[in-house]
Amino acid sequence: MTATPSPVAPCDLPRIIKPWQPEPQKTYILINANIIDPVTGKITEKAAVKLSGGLVKSISSTPAELDNTDPDTICIDLNGKFICPGLIDCHVHISSVPGSASLRETMELSSNLSLLRQPTVCQSMLERGFTTVRDCGGASLALKESIRDGVIPGPRLFIAGHALSQTGGHGDRRRQHDPNECCAGHVNGLGRVVDGVEQCLKYAREEIRQGSDFLKIMGGGGVASPSDQVQHLQFSNEEISAIVTVANNVGTYVTSHAYTPQAIQQAIHQGVKGIEHGNLLDEDTAKLMKERGVFLTPTLVTYATMNSPEFRGFLPSESAQKNQEVLDKGLHALSLARKAGVDICFGTDLLGPLHFAQSREFAIRSSVQTPLEILQSATITPARMLKQDRFLGQIAPGFAADLIILNANPLEDITVLDRFNKHVLATIKDGRVVASRWSQLDVETTPLAKIE
């Protein structure tokens, strides 16, 4: 007699294949909220906000006006706490992870060790209220997809792939006494070394092929690079133009690492749309940036932190001298850009063990910019640069449910965002609670697939 096979138990095949796949977002109604509008600087008091499906569904002056027929809806009384759009950091390097005390050791870390540590960097950014970041060299498509798919928690990620550098430029990590030549397109830490129009075209296309959202070039000398000076120009006009052509052809843009007026102007005249750092900016160059609609992303906190007593040994001596030069001029450049009406984004550029200082950029800028201007630099302005201004940077129907809950008003004191452990109660990204210090909201976890 033949035995009858046991019936196969029904299973959730998609979850078995991808056990990290998150459940659909919960529906939240947050009542008695003070909603911060970074566009106008106004606050809508005692409002109710409905979050569903990863989006802001509706905002109402009274909770009764919101449809609350779903018994699974979670209603939270904020009792006058503030809701702010999730913060955007436009210049990070996630692959430069903590674990080493010096820049040299940090840059020489193996790619495998770096990749395994990157989730801790991503989670710490969520804890500080950053729901979106733009990585300007080093982060991979694999990391971006892992965050998007729910494998690891992290902010929305826009990547440059590897920054493009000339031989001996800011992206060339070799020391001056190293006689070894690197081949065309050689990946060197956060950068890729390219020379000549042909290589610039090929490897700009290669970065796009590997998932870059935008392209970054090293348009001038840098603090951390061993063989150039801050005042050096790097690429030729023709090389920059070639890279810009590649970006334009796929509907994206090029941003340039540049400190001096000469490097900034060269980049702008070749069609570059973003400038990173800009510490030595002058008045005429600021006006040119405004005329051409070029975004500026200062990163003042990295120089201040590397110059602090705790991290005096982080940089080699030659880099420490360059760091002092750009540190002394950074706030003046920010003031000139503000006066000229340049679009200014929030950025930090922290490396290795310095990531902890990300939120200190708010306090540093507060001596030059108003709280509203600083908040705009971390919300609506970068959203425009990322071409996400209809989805990110505001709390409005149809926008992403990316927000932070605060117990203080950053428009009165922007440094409350620096003291995140005290004032950032919870971070919600894509309609999910991804960080919380508040008993009313628990961090959501991904259920593991159950195979019986």
Order of alpha helices (4+ residues) and beta strands (2+ residues): alpha-beta-beta-beta-beta-beta-beta-alpha-alpha-beta-alpha-beta-beta-beta-beta-alpha-beta-alpha-beta-alpha-beta-alpha-beta-alpha-alpha-beta-alpha-alpha-alpha-beta-alpha-beta-beta
